[in-house]
Amino acid sequence: MIDQPFPELAVGQTRVSRGRTLTETDVVNFCMLTGNWLEIHANEEFAKRALFGRRVVQGSLVFSIVNALLPFDASVVAAFYGVDRLRFLAPSFIGDTVWARSEIIALREKTPEAGVVTCELVGANQRRERILRCEFSLLIRAERLLPPDNDPFSSLESPTS
C-alpha cells in the first residue's frame, strides 16, 4: 500500500493488488479466533434459508484480507491510524476471489517526523462487484527506519578451508 517516506508521496498514487481466494479454512479460523460463530457464517443449513442462500464470509475478515493484499513497508509505516466510512457493498462467499485497490486521497503532516496518509481502499471480487470501500489512514515516517544490524553471522570468523 505505502512503500515510500511521507515527503515522497502524492495524492492520486494508486496501487492494485494480486487476487486471493476466500476459503473455508479462513472462515473457520476466524470464527475460532473471534468467537463470531453466527449461523450465517458457520451453519450451512441455516444459511441456505437466509437472505443470500449460502454462508457469508465475515465482513471483518474480508476487510482484514483486502487491506492486507496491499503490502506495507515496515521501514516507513509507523502506525495504523484508523478507518473511516467503512461500508460492505456486496456479500463475500467462500470461494470468492478478492482484489484490493488503494488511492491516496489526502496527506497531512502530523509532526516533522511523520504524516498521516489517507487512502481510499476498495475491494472487488471475481464478479467485478465492489465488495467494500473505506478511507484507511496510516502514520508514515518522513524517513525510513532501517533495521538494526543484527546479523548473527557478521561477527563469526570466516571458516577456514
For each residue, the residues with C-beta under 8 A, 3 or more apart:
1: 15 70 71 72 102 119 136 138
2: 9 72 73 76 77 117 119 138 140
3: 71 72 73 76
4: 8 9 73 76
5: 8 9 76 140 141 142 143 144
6: 9 76 107 109 114 115 117 140 141 142
7: 142
8: 4 5
9: 2 4 5 6 13 104 107 117 140
10: 13 104 107
11: 104 105 106 107
12: 103 104
13: 9 10 103 104
14: 101 102 103 104
15: 1 70 101 102
16: 99 100 101
17: 20 69 70 99 100 101
18: 69 99
19: 97 98 99 126
20: 17 65 69 97 98 99
21: 95 96 97 98
22: 26 27 57 61 62 65 92 93 94 95 96 97 98
23: 26 27 94 95
24: 27 28 94
25: 28 29
26: 22 23 29 30 57 61 65 94
27: 22 23 24 30 31 41 42 55 57 58 61 94
28: 24 25 31 32 42
29: 25 26 32 33
30: 26 27 33 34 36 58 60 61
31: 27 28 34 35 36 37 41 42 58
32: 28 29 35
33: 29 30
34: 30 31 58 60
35: 31 32
36: 30 31 41 58 60
37: 31 41 42
38: 41 42 58
39: 42 43 46 47 50
40: 43 46 47 50 52 55 56
41: 27 31 36 37 38 47 55 56 57 58
42: 27 28 31 37 38 39 55
43: 39 40 46 47 55
44: 47 48 54 55
45: 48 49
46: 39 40 43 49 50
47: 39 40 41 43 44 50 52 53 54 55 56
48: 44 45 53 54
49: 45 46
50: 39 40 46 47 53
51:
52: 40 47 56 91 93
53: 47 48 50
54: 44 47 48 93 94
55: 27 40 41 42 43 44 47 93 94
56: 40 41 47 52 91 92 93
57: 22 26 27 41 61 62 91 92 93 94 96
58: 27 30 31 34 36 38 41 61 62
59: 62 63 88 92 132
60: 30 34 36 63 64
61: 22 26 27 30 57 58 64 65
62: 22 57 58 59 65 66 88 92 98 123 131 132
63: 59 60 66 67 83 86 88 123 132 134
64: 60 61 67 68
65: 20 22 26 61 62 68 69 98
66: 62 63 69 98 99 100 121 123 131 132
67: 63 64 70 100 121 136
68: 64 65 71
69: 17 18 20 65 66 98 99 100
70: 1 15 17 67 100 102 121
71: 1 3 68
72: 1 2 3 77 138
73: 2 3 4 76 77
74: 77 145
75: 141 144 145 146 147
76: 2 3 4 5 6 73 140 141 144 145
77: 2 72 73 74 80 138 139 140 141
78: 114 138 139 140 141 145
79: 138 139
80: 77 137 138 139
81: 116 137 138 139
82: 137
83: 63 86 134 135 136 137
84: 134 135 137
85: 133 134 135
86: 63 83 132 133 134
87: 132 133 134
88: 59 62 63 91 131 132
89: 129 130 131 132 133
90: 125 129 130 131
91: 52 56 57 88 131
92: 22 56 57 59 62 96 98 125 131
93: 22 52 54 55 56 57 96
94: 22 23 24 26 27 54 55 57
95: 21 22 23
96: 21 22 57 92 93 125 126
97: 19 20 21 22 125 126
98: 19 20 21 22 62 65 66 69 92 123 124 125 131
99: 16 17 18 19 20 66 69 123 124 125
100: 16 17 66 67 69 70 121 122 123 124
101: 14 15 16 17 121 122 124
102: 1 14 15 70 119 120 121 122 136
103: 12 13 14 119 120
104: 9 10 11 12 13 14 107 117 118 119
105: 11 118 119 120 135
106: 11 116 117 118
107: 6 9 10 11 104 115 116 117 118
108: 115 116 118
109: 6 112 115
110: 114 115 116 139
111: 114 115
112: 109 142
113: 141 142 143
114: 6 78 110 111 139 140 141 142
115: 6 107 108 109 110 111 139 140 142
116: 81 106 107 108 110 137 138 139 140
117: 2 6 9 104 106 107 137 138 139 140
118: 104 105 106 107 108 135 136 137
119: 1 2 102 103 104 105 135 136 137 138
120: 102 103 105 133 134 135 136
121: 66 67 70 100 101 102 132 133 134 135 136
122: 100 101 102 130 132 133
123: 62 63 66 98 99 100 130 131 132 133
124: 98 99 100 101 128 129 130 131
125: 90 92 96 97 98 99 128 129 131
126: 19 96 97
127:
128: 124 125
129: 89 90 124 125
130: 89 90 122 123 124 133
131: 62 66 88 89 90 91 92 98 123 124 125
132: 59 62 63 66 86 87 88 89 121 122 123
133: 85 86 87 89 120 121 122 123 130
134: 63 83 84 85 86 87 120 121
135: 83 84 85 105 118 119 120 121
136: 1 67 83 102 118 119 120 121
137: 80 81 82 83 84 116 117 118 119
138: 1 2 72 77 78 79 80 81 116 117 119
139: 77 78 79 80 81 110 114 115 116 117
140: 2 5 6 9 76 77 78 114 115 116 117
141: 5 6 75 76 77 78 113 114 144 145
142: 5 6 7 112 113 114 115
143: 5 113
144: 5 75 76 141
145: 74 75 76 78 141
146: 75
147: 75 150
148:
149: 154
150: 147
151: 154
152: 155 156
153: 156
154: 149 151
155: 152
156: 152 153
157:
158:
159:
160:
161:
